């Protein structure tokens, strides 16, 4: 361990991807209840694209190390942590800090990765898998035979969500650009081209009575359209505002607008429900319950990956030092699947 060095990618401010910085230091030592993970795979998610623009609604002040999640081997354990964890492969959801060769985490936040999954495979479903699983099974509680609409069905969360839904016997309509339609059809999804077609009109054509759930990461005007497509008893799950990624002004405002709308809609006596999904909800006031739920759900997602219910789609693998290139590639919108960074 003595000859290992800590390498971190730093986001210094609102900059272009090529202005990310590389910082080197000593590998941290774990304190009581902590462990150090030697990163094997971390990913580029939509959150980092927003953070680079200063648009993620609760990002820390600059400068900081981005990286929402990671998978790696336990390098060292602190006091009170089972020493036999050393050498085991674990995953952790961290929000920031993942773009580093070594990451210090609370041992209770590390979830073991089952044998048979590579680090890169597991990485594709940490943040995306937890998000998809919880929205589908905890928030919307979708059942077999129901019909759902998934916006961005070929995106990071969307692609996992549609596969989990199909595995649960749910009919899926998915929006995506035309080049993704064939792949979606192969998964049993009915695609709609959001670039040319009127999504709302086409959805009504397919399901005149309305859909049982809509999963919307677009935000803005799309949330209103999504709400209007619900059948009686249906559920809208909003989980972002991708449409405002390049806006200026308050980064909280797009989310606050969605929250205000969901509150208003839920007050109406129409039997439909609206939710704004936040992966971190509940952590502040009941950390143990939050961790138990996260561990349970990520374990379910890993099992689905092992069974082949979902496939790990890796768009590209780049070394940590090429994080700028990885971020540019993610923002180009030209790839399908997860962009993975390796040490």
N, C-alpha and C positions, 0 to 999 in steps of 0.2 A: 504493500500500500504506500510505502514511503516514497517510491519513485513516481507515483501517479500524480498528475496535476489536474486541477479543476479547470475546465474550459466552459465559459458561458457566453451566450449571445445576448447582447444588451440592446434594448430599444431606448435610445437616448432622448427621444422627443418625437414630435410629429415630423417624420422624415420619410424619404423614399426608401424602398427596400435596400438599395445599395449602401445606405448610410447606417445600417445596423453595425454594431461594434462587437469585437471579440475581446473578452477579458479572461486573463489567466490568473489563477491563485492556487492556494493550497486546498487539498480536499478537506471538507469539514469533518469534524469528529462528532458523532452522535451524542446528544445529552440524554438524560433519563427519559425513557419512553419513546426514544427516537431511533431511526435507522437511516443509514446512507444507502441510496440506490445508485449503482453504477448503471447509467442509462444505456439501454440497447436500442430503444426506438422511442421517438417522440413524434408529434405530428403537427401539421399546419392546419388549423381550423379557421372558421369564419371569424372567431373572436380575435385572433391576432391581426386579421385584416382590418378589423374595426379599431383595435388598440393602436395600430400604426398611425391611424388618422385621428386618434384621440376621441373615438366615437363609441367606445364600449362603455356602457352606462355606469359600471362601478370599478373601472380600472384604477390601479394605484398611480400615484404621481410618478412622472419620469424622473430619472432613468430607472428601468427595471428589466428583469429577465422574463421574456414572454414564454409561453409553452403551457398549454392547458392541461395536458396529461402526459404520462410516460409509462414505459414498461422497461424493467431492467432487473438485474440480479442484486440481491442484498449484499452489500460489501462489508458493512459493519453494523453492530447493534449496540445500543446504549443500555445503561442500567435498567433492569426491570423488563427487558425484552428478551424473549426466548433466543438464546444463542444459536440454536439449530436453524433459525431462519436464514442465517448467513448462507449465501450461495443459491437460495431459492429465487425463482422468477416471480416478481410481483408487478402489479399495476397500481398506479395512483392517479387520482384526479386532484390537481393542484391549483388550477386557474391561471397562475403565473409561476415561472421558475423551471418549467420542464425543458427548456432549450439549454441544457447543460449536461456535461459529461457525468456529473455526480449531483444528486439531489437529496437534501435532508428532509425527511418527512416524519410525521408522527406515525409510529408503528401501527396504530389503530386505523390509519387511513390507507394502509397497504392491503391490497386484495391479491391473494395468490392466483397465479395463472396456471391452469391445469396442464399437465404433461401432454405433449402432442400438438400444442400450439406454439408457433414461433413468436418471437417478440414482435415482429412487424405485423403478423396476423392479429395478435391480441391488441396491438396499438390501434388498429383500424376501428375497433368497436368500444374503446373506453368511453370517451365523451359522447360519441355518436350513438353507441349502443345503449348506454344508460339513458340518454335523452329519449331515444326512440321507444325503448321498453317502458319507461315510466309514463310517457305521454299516452301510449297505446293501452297499457294494462292498468295503470294506476289513475290517470287523469280521465281519459275518455271511457275506460272499461269496455272496450269494444268486444263484441261477441261474434262467434261463428255465424255466417249467413248475413251479417250486416254489410253495408256498403260505405266506404269512406273515400274522401278526396284528399290526396296528398300533394301539396304544392312542392315543386322542386324535387320530384320523385327520383331523380338521378343524382341528387346532391349527397353530401356526406351523411346527414341525418336521414334524409328522405329515402335513400337507397336501402338503408337498414330497416327503416320503418315499413316500407312496402313488403320486404321479405318476411319480416316478423308477422305482419298482418296476414299475408298469404298462408304462412305456416299455421296461423290460428283459424283458417277457414273463412277469412274476410274477403269480400270483393273490393278491389282497389281501382280507383281512377287516379291517374297521376299526371301532373303537368310537367312538361320537359320540352326542350328544343327538339326539332325533328330528328336530329342525328342519334338521339337516345331512344327513339320509339321502338326500334326492333328489339333492343335489349330488354326494354320494359315488357313488351309483348311476350318474350320468352319467359319472363317471371310471372306471367298471367295477369299483368296490369293493363288496363285500358288507357292508352296515352292520349293526352290533349296537348297540342302545340300552343303554348301560352304566347308565342310571338306573333302568330297570325290569327288564331281563332279567338272567338269570344268565349273565354273559359266558362263563365256563368251560364251562357246560353247553351253551350255544348253539354255541360253537366246536367242541366235541366232536361235536355233532350234524352240523355242516357238514363237519368233517374228522375222522372217527373215529380215524384212525391218528396224529393229532397234526400240528401245523404244523412247517414247516422252520425258522422263525425267529419270535421275538416281540420287538417293540420296545416297551419299557415305560418311560414317564417318570413313572409314578405313585408307584413305590416302596412301602415298607411291605408290607402283606399281599399286594398285587397281584403283587409279584415272585415270591412263592411259587406263586401260582396260574399265573403265566406259565410258570414252570419246568416245572410239571406238565402243561402243554399241548403240550410239545415232542415231536416224533416222534424216534425213534432217530437220532442224528447231527445233531439240531437245535441251534440256537443261540439263547440268550437275550441280548438286548442291553438292559441297564438304563442309562438316561441321565439320571436325576434322581429327585427324591422330592417331586413336586408335592403329594402328600397331606399332607406335613408343613409346607407353606408357612406356615400360621398357628399352628404349635406354638410353645411356648416351650422353653427349655432349650438344650442343646448343638446348635449348627448343624452340627457335624461328625458327630454320632452317627447320623443317618439314613443318611448316605453310608457311614460305617464299617460299619454293620450290613449294608448291601448288599454291600460289599466282602468282609466275612467270609463271607456266604452264598455268593458266587460262588466264593471260594477253596475252601470246603468242597465245593460241588457239583462243581467241577472235579477234586477229589481222588477222586471216586467213579468206579468203573469202569463207566460206563453209556453212553459214547460221545457224550454231549451236552456242550455247552460253555456257560458263562455268562461274560459280560463286563460290566464297568462302563465305559461310554464316557465319556471326558473329552476334549474338543476340544483341550486344552492338553497332553495326554500327550506326553512325549518332548521338549518344548521346552527343559526345563532342562538336559538332558545332550547334546542334539545340535540346536542351533538351526538350522543349515543344512539338515539333513535335514527338520526340522519345516517350515521355510519352503518348501522345494521341494515337499513333499507338499501343503501348503496351497494353494500357487499352482497346482499341477497340478489339484487337485480343484475349486477355485473356478472355474478356467478351463473345466473340464468342465460345471460347473453353469451357468455363463453361456452356454455353447454349447447346453445343453439348453433354456434359457430362449429363446434365439434361434430354435431349431428349433420351439418350441411344445410340446416334451415336457412342460414345466411352465409354468404361468401365474403371473404375478406378481399376487398378490391383495392389493390395497391397501385396507385397511378404512377408513382415514381419514388425512388429512394435516393436521397442525397446526403452527403456527410454534413454534420453540424456546421462546419466552417462555410458551407454553401447555403446557409439559411436564407440569405438574400435572394438567391436564385429560386429556392423553394417557394418563398413568399410570392415572388413575381409570377411563378408558374400557377400557383393557387389562385391568384387574382386575375389571371388571364381567362379563367373560365373555360379552358380548352381541354381539361383532363377529367376523367371519370375515376372516382375512387380517392383514396387517402394519399396525400403526399407525406412520406415518412422520412424523418431525419434520423441518421444513425451516428454513433460517436466518431 
